[in-house]
Amino acid sequence: MPKATLMVRFKRPADPNWIRRLAVYGSTGRVRSGFAQFKDRTTGRIWVEEVPDNYAFDIRIEDGRTTYKPAGKNGADAEAQRVQAAAKFHAKTQAEAVGLEVIDPAIEEKRKKKPRLADTFDDYIEYEFKRGALEAREQAILVKAEFLKFVPLTYVAEVTRDSIVTFDAKLRELGRSKRTIANKRQRLQSMLRAAGVDPDIFPPKPKFDKKLPTIYTPSQLGGLFGAARPYERMVCNLALKLGLRDQEVQFAEFTDISWHESVFRVRSKPNYEFTVKDYEERDIPIPTDFLGELKEWKQEHPDQNLIVANTKGNPNTKLLVMIKRLARRAKIECGWCPNCLAKVKGERGCEEFELHKFRRTCITTWLRSKIDPRTVMAYAGHADLETTLRYLRPAAAQERIAEVSEIKWY
């Protein structure tokens, strides 16, 4: 008989593979989010464990063959989907028992029209554009072109583990760096997951040497702010002095500011379908000088709540392009990166300049200023201390310049 079972899908820190275990129900029958049921195959012992934060729910459907349907992160919603699937199976069984033929419209539609890989990639690219993730969109466009060139597949169902391995191999043949290959694979897997490809077929991710975070130099910051118009200056300062991520800048609102506490609150914006990364809302102290600039900016823009809205009053999805053009206008492009050598314009300007680099500069500066790493971790919204400590290394190196300069080498 067909079955629909609720499962928890998660990864352990040291294991690159996804794990599925039975969901856990409380005494009231509600799903306990964040927990999974384990069973020792030898002894039969059953126990419950808390799972890492990267978990999500799947519905295991057993109807002649076993498939998994993603059900989100909310336990109540996932259980409702499972009950709906189980009810559908029950109705089908009852109908077939009295000789009726049952046709599932959803399955029938899939049979009539197999999703094309290029179409699902385009849907992903459009979604990234709508949510204002311009850099993710740009990466997805490049990955789509490369994957379909190196692995000429037509339909989503044709994607296999070997297809992905072939993509990695082709990138290596072209001399791409290990980090570039890892980044492109990460983007490809996001696109394939959105297309409905089972993540279980994904090979282990390519490994690479983790480089230190790059930050803006004082001369680069001087050049950018020297050429910046008031709007551009406000965008840059939101990222530089508060350490906001790209989308957090786009959706920043005056109502996020606690004026008397001089605190900026990073929070999700359901009206814009924006969710803070890792669901970690946080408070960030606002420097006194920047708080004054924000007050003046609010007085100059009394009819808007978005701090850096576009000309139509909506979130500005072109901030990356703005930074590229600002660097070009300031005449401080590096001149040696592939984009500079090719003299490209617009979204593909100098690779040395991006909005997110202001955030990296901010985090490094906090650490250089003797703010303890756990506090910086909270301000930055990092999920773990290890991520924050990566910024401590360039900060520590900078602090030792005076000391090493005193060394007598010969």
C-alpha positions as CSV (number, residue, x, y, z in Angstrom):
1,M,0.0,0.0,0.0
2,P,1.4,3.5,-0.8
3,K,2.9,5.3,2.1
4,A,3.9,8.9,2.8
5,T,6.4,9.3,5.6
6,L,7.9,12.5,7.0
7,M,11.7,12.6,7.1
8,V,14.3,15.0,8.3
9,R,17.2,15.8,5.8
10,F,20.4,17.3,7.2
11,K,24.2,17.3,7.1
12,R,26.7,16.7,9.8
13,P,29.6,19.2,10.0
14,A,32.3,16.7,8.8
15,D,30.1,14.8,6.3
16,P,29.5,16.2,2.8
17,N,26.5,13.9,2.2
18,W,22.9,14.5,3.2
19,I,21.3,12.2,5.8
20,R,17.7,11.4,6.1
21,R,16.0,10.1,9.3
22,L,12.4,9.8,10.5
23,A,10.8,12.9,11.9
24,V,9.9,13.1,15.6
25,Y,6.4,13.7,16.9
26,G,5.6,15.0,20.3
27,S,2.9,13.7,22.7
28,T,0.4,16.1,21.1
29,G,1.0,14.7,17.7
30,R,2.9,17.8,16.5
31,V,6.2,17.5,14.7
32,R,9.3,18.4,16.8
33,S,11.3,20.7,14.5
34,G,15.1,20.2,14.8
35,F,15.0,16.6,15.9
36,A,15.3,13.2,14.2
37,Q,14.8,9.6,15.1
38,F,17.7,7.2,14.9
39,K,17.8,3.4,15.1
40,D,20.6,1.0,15.7
41,R,20.3,-1.7,13.0
42,T,22.1,-4.3,15.1
43,T,20.3,-3.9,18.4
44,G,17.1,-2.2,17.2
45,R,17.5,0.5,19.8
46,I,15.7,3.8,18.9
47,W,16.6,7.2,20.2
48,V,16.1,10.9,19.3
49,E,18.8,13.5,18.6
50,E,18.9,17.2,17.8
51,V,20.1,17.8,14.3
52,P,22.2,20.7,12.8
53,D,20.5,23.9,11.8
54,N,20.8,23.1,8.0
55,Y,17.9,20.5,8.3
56,A,14.8,20.5,6.2
57,F,11.8,18.1,5.8
58,D,11.2,15.7,3.0
59,I,8.2,13.5,2.4
60,R,9.2,9.9,1.5
61,I,6.7,8.6,-1.0
62,E,6.5,4.8,-1.4
63,D,4.3,4.0,-4.4
64,G,5.9,1.2,-6.3
65,R,9.2,3.1,-6.1
66,T,10.6,5.4,-3.4
67,T,10.8,9.2,-4.1
68,Y,11.4,12.2,-1.9
69,K,9.5,15.5,-2.1
70,P,10.9,18.6,-0.4
71,A,8.6,19.9,2.3
72,G,10.4,23.0,3.7
73,K,11.7,23.8,7.1
74,N,8.5,24.3,9.0
75,G,7.3,21.2,10.9
76,A,3.6,22.0,10.9
77,D,3.6,22.8,7.1
78,A,5.6,19.7,6.3
79,E,3.2,17.5,8.3
80,A,0.2,19.1,6.5
81,Q,1.8,18.2,3.2
82,R,2.4,14.6,4.4
83,V,-1.2,14.2,5.5
84,Q,-2.4,15.6,2.1
85,A,-0.2,13.1,0.3
86,A,-1.4,10.2,2.5
87,A,-5.0,11.2,1.9
88,K,-4.5,11.2,-1.8
89,F,-3.0,7.7,-1.6
90,H,-6.0,6.5,0.5
91,A,-8.5,8.0,-1.9
92,K,-6.7,6.3,-4.8
93,T,-6.7,2.9,-3.1
94,Q,-10.4,3.2,-2.3
95,A,-11.3,4.1,-5.9
96,E,-9.2,1.3,-7.3
97,A,-10.9,-1.1,-5.0
98,V,-14.2,-0.5,-6.7
99,G,-12.7,-0.7,-10.2
100,L,-12.2,3.1,-10.9
101,E,-9.2,4.3,-12.8
102,V,-7.5,7.1,-11.0
103,I,-5.4,9.7,-12.9
104,D,-3.3,12.1,-10.9
105,P,-3.3,15.4,-12.9
106,A,0.1,16.4,-11.6
107,I,1.7,13.1,-12.7
108,E,-0.1,13.2,-16.0
109,E,1.1,16.7,-16.6
110,K,4.7,15.6,-15.9
111,R,4.3,12.8,-18.4
112,K,3.1,15.1,-21.1
113,K,5.8,17.7,-20.5
114,K,9.2,16.8,-19.2
115,P,10.9,19.9,-17.8
116,R,13.8,21.1,-19.9
117,L,17.0,21.9,-18.2
118,A,17.6,25.2,-19.9
119,D,14.1,26.3,-18.9
120,T,14.6,25.5,-15.2
121,F,17.9,27.3,-15.3
122,D,16.2,30.4,-16.7
123,D,13.5,30.2,-14.0
124,Y,16.3,30.2,-11.4
125,I,18.1,33.1,-13.0
126,E,14.8,35.1,-13.1
127,Y,14.1,34.3,-9.4
128,E,17.6,35.6,-8.4
129,F,16.9,38.7,-10.3
130,K,13.5,39.2,-8.7
131,R,14.9,38.8,-5.2
132,G,17.7,41.3,-6.0
133,A,20.6,38.8,-5.8
134,L,22.4,40.4,-8.8
135,E,25.7,38.6,-8.2
136,A,24.0,35.2,-7.8
137,R,22.1,35.9,-11.1
138,E,25.4,36.8,-12.9
139,Q,27.0,33.6,-11.6
140,A,24.0,31.5,-12.6
141,I,24.0,32.9,-16.2
142,L,27.7,31.9,-16.6
143,V,27.2,28.4,-15.0
144,K,24.2,27.7,-17.2
145,A,26.1,28.6,-20.4
146,E,29.1,26.5,-19.4
147,F,27.2,23.4,-18.1
148,L,25.0,23.2,-21.2
149,K,28.1,23.6,-23.4
150,F,30.2,20.9,-21.6
151,V,27.3,18.5,-20.8
152,P,24.8,18.7,-23.7
153,L,21.7,17.6,-21.9
154,T,18.1,18.5,-22.8
155,Y,15.9,17.4,-19.9
156,V,16.3,17.6,-16.1
157,A,15.7,13.9,-15.8
158,E,18.9,13.3,-17.8
159,V,21.1,14.8,-15.1
160,T,23.3,12.2,-13.4
161,R,26.2,12.1,-10.9
162,D,28.5,11.6,-13.9
163,S,27.1,14.8,-15.6
164,I,28.3,16.9,-12.6
165,V,31.7,15.2,-12.4
166,T,32.2,15.8,-16.2
167,F,31.4,19.5,-15.6
168,D,34.1,19.7,-12.9
169,A,36.6,17.9,-15.2
170,K,35.9,20.3,-18.1
171,L,36.6,23.3,-15.9
172,R,39.9,21.8,-14.7
173,E,40.9,21.3,-18.4
174,L,40.3,25.0,-19.0
175,G,42.7,25.8,-16.1
176,R,40.1,27.1,-13.7
177,S,41.3,27.4,-10.1
178,K,40.1,25.0,-7.4
179,R,38.1,27.7,-5.7
180,T,36.4,28.8,-9.0
181,I,35.4,25.2,-9.7
182,A,34.1,24.8,-6.1
183,N,32.1,28.1,-6.5
184,K,30.7,27.1,-9.8
185,R,29.7,23.6,-8.5
186,Q,28.0,25.2,-5.5
187,R,25.9,27.4,-7.9
188,L,25.2,24.5,-10.2
189,Q,23.9,22.4,-7.3
190,S,21.6,25.2,-6.2
191,M,20.2,25.4,-9.8
192,L,19.8,21.7,-10.1
193,R,18.1,21.5,-6.7
194,A,15.7,24.2,-7.7
195,A,15.0,22.1,-10.9
196,G,14.0,19.2,-8.8
197,V,17.1,17.0,-9.1
198,D,17.6,14.8,-6.1
199,P,20.6,16.1,-4.0
200,D,21.6,12.5,-3.2
201,I,23.2,12.3,-6.7
202,F,25.5,15.2,-6.1
203,P,29.2,14.1,-5.8
204,P,31.4,15.4,-2.9
205,K,32.2,19.1,-3.4
206,P,35.6,19.9,-4.9
207,K,38.1,21.0,-2.2
208,F,40.2,24.2,-2.4
209,D,42.6,26.2,-0.3
210,K,40.6,28.8,1.6
211,K,42.0,32.2,0.9
212,L,41.9,35.1,3.4
213,P,39.0,37.5,3.0
214,T,40.0,40.4,0.7
215,I,39.2,44.0,1.9
216,Y,39.4,47.5,0.5
217,T,42.7,49.4,1.1
218,P,42.6,52.9,2.5
219,S,43.5,54.3,-0.9
220,Q,40.6,52.4,-2.6
221,L,38.1,53.6,0.0
222,G,39.4,57.2,-0.4
223,G,39.0,56.9,-4.2
224,L,35.4,55.5,-3.9
225,F,34.2,58.0,-1.3
226,G,36.0,60.8,-3.0
227,A,34.0,60.2,-6.3
228,A,30.8,59.1,-4.6
229,R,27.6,61.0,-4.9
230,P,25.3,61.3,-1.8
231,Y,23.2,58.3,-2.7
232,E,26.3,56.2,-3.5
233,R,28.0,57.3,-0.3
234,M,24.9,56.2,1.8
235,V,25.0,52.7,0.1
236,C,28.7,52.3,0.7
237,N,28.4,53.4,4.3
238,L,25.5,50.9,5.1
239,A,27.8,48.1,4.0
240,L,31.1,49.5,5.4
241,K,30.0,50.9,8.8
242,L,27.3,48.3,9.6
243,G,28.7,45.3,7.8
244,L,25.4,44.7,5.9
245,R,25.2,42.0,3.2
246,D,24.1,43.1,-0.3
247,Q,20.4,42.3,0.1
248,E,20.4,43.7,3.7
249,V,21.4,47.0,2.2
250,Q,18.7,46.8,-0.5
251,F,16.0,46.2,2.1
252,A,17.3,48.4,4.9
253,E,14.5,50.7,6.2
254,F,14.5,53.7,8.5
255,T,12.2,51.7,10.8
256,D,15.1,49.3,11.4
257,I,16.9,52.0,13.3
258,S,16.5,52.5,17.0
259,W,17.5,56.2,17.1
260,H,17.8,56.6,20.8
261,E,19.9,53.4,21.2
262,S,21.9,54.1,18.0
263,V,21.3,50.5,16.9
264,F,20.4,49.1,13.5
265,R,18.2,45.9,13.6
266,V,18.7,43.5,10.7
267,R,15.5,41.6,10.3
268,S,13.4,39.7,7.7
269,K,11.0,41.6,5.4
270,P,8.0,39.4,4.6
271,N,6.5,42.2,2.4
272,Y,9.6,41.9,0.2
273,E,9.9,38.1,0.6
274,F,13.3,38.8,2.1
275,T,14.6,36.5,4.8
276,V,17.8,37.1,6.8
277,K,20.5,34.6,6.1
278,D,20.4,31.6,8.4
279,Y,17.3,33.2,9.9
280,E,19.6,35.1,12.3
281,E,18.2,38.6,13.0
282,R,20.7,40.8,14.9
283,D,21.4,44.3,16.3
284,I,24.4,46.3,15.1
285,P,25.7,49.5,16.9
286,I,25.7,52.6,14.6
287,P,28.8,54.8,14.8
288,T,27.9,58.3,16.0
289,D,29.0,60.1,12.8
290,F,27.0,57.7,10.6
291,L,23.9,58.1,12.9
292,G,24.0,61.8,12.1
293,E,24.2,61.1,8.4
294,L,21.2,58.8,8.6
295,K,19.2,61.4,10.4
296,E,20.0,64.0,7.8
297,W,19.2,61.5,5.0
298,K,15.8,60.7,6.6
299,Q,15.0,64.4,6.7
300,E,15.9,64.7,3.0
301,H,13.7,61.7,2.1
302,P,10.6,62.0,4.3
303,D,8.3,60.1,1.9
304,Q,10.2,56.8,1.8
305,N,11.0,54.1,4.4
306,L,13.6,52.2,2.3
307,I,16.9,54.0,3.1
308,V,18.4,53.5,-0.4
309,A,15.2,53.0,-2.6
310,N,15.5,53.4,-6.4
311,T,13.9,56.2,-8.3
312,K,10.5,54.3,-8.2
313,G,10.7,53.8,-4.4
314,N,11.5,50.1,-4.6
315,P,14.5,48.1,-3.5
316,N,17.5,48.8,-5.7
317,T,18.6,45.6,-7.4
318,K,21.4,47.4,-9.3
319,L,23.8,48.1,-6.4
320,L,26.6,45.9,-7.8
321,V,26.5,47.8,-11.1
322,M,26.6,51.0,-9.2
323,I,29.8,50.0,-7.4
324,K,31.4,49.0,-10.6
325,R,30.6,52.3,-12.3
326,L,31.7,54.2,-9.2
327,A,35.1,52.6,-9.4
328,R,35.4,53.3,-13.1
329,R,34.4,57.0,-12.5
330,A,37.0,57.2,-9.7
331,K,39.6,55.8,-12.1
332,I,40.8,53.2,-9.5
333,E,40.1,50.0,-11.4
334,C,42.9,47.5,-11.0
335,G,43.7,47.1,-14.7
336,W,44.9,43.5,-14.4
337,C,41.8,41.4,-13.7
338,P,40.2,39.5,-16.7
339,N,37.3,42.1,-16.9
340,C,39.7,45.0,-16.9
341,L,41.9,43.4,-19.6
342,A,38.8,42.7,-21.7
343,K,37.5,46.3,-21.0
344,V,34.1,45.1,-20.1
345,K,31.5,47.4,-18.7
346,G,28.3,47.4,-16.7
347,E,27.7,44.4,-14.4
348,R,31.0,42.9,-15.3
349,G,33.3,45.8,-14.3
350,C,36.6,45.5,-12.4
351,E,36.5,42.3,-10.2
352,E,38.3,44.2,-7.4
353,F,35.1,46.2,-6.6
354,E,31.9,44.8,-5.2
355,L,29.5,45.8,-2.5
356,H,30.2,42.7,-0.4
357,K,33.8,43.8,0.0
358,F,32.7,46.7,2.2
359,R,31.2,44.1,4.6
360,R,34.5,42.2,4.7
361,T,36.4,45.4,5.3
362,C,34.0,46.3,8.2
363,I,34.4,42.9,9.9
364,T,38.2,43.1,9.6
365,T,38.2,46.6,11.0
366,W,36.0,45.6,14.0
367,L,38.6,42.9,14.9
368,R,41.5,45.3,14.4
369,S,39.7,47.7,16.8
370,K,39.9,45.0,19.6
371,I,36.3,44.1,19.5
372,D,36.2,40.5,20.7
373,P,35.5,37.8,18.1
374,R,32.2,36.6,19.6
375,T,30.8,40.1,19.6
376,V,31.9,40.5,16.0
377,M,30.3,37.2,15.2
378,A,27.0,38.5,16.6
379,Y,27.2,41.8,14.7
380,A,28.1,40.1,11.4
381,G,25.4,37.4,11.7
382,H,27.9,34.6,11.3
383,A,26.5,31.1,12.0
384,D,29.8,30.0,13.7
385,L,32.9,31.5,15.3
386,E,35.2,29.8,12.7
387,T,33.8,32.1,10.0
388,T,34.5,35.2,12.0
389,L,38.0,34.0,12.9
390,R,39.0,33.9,9.3
391,Y,38.9,37.7,9.4
392,L,41.2,37.8,12.4
393,R,44.2,36.6,10.4
394,P,44.6,39.7,8.1
395,A,43.7,41.9,11.1
396,A,46.4,40.4,13.2
397,A,49.0,40.7,10.4
398,Q,48.2,44.4,10.0
399,E,48.7,45.0,13.7
400,R,52.2,43.5,13.6
401,I,53.6,45.7,10.8
402,A,55.2,48.1,13.3
403,E,56.8,45.3,15.2
404,V,58.3,43.5,12.2
405,S,59.5,46.8,10.9
406,E,61.8,47.1,13.9
407,I,63.5,43.8,13.1
408,K,67.2,44.1,12.0
409,W,67.5,41.7,9.2
410,Y,71.2,42.1,8.4
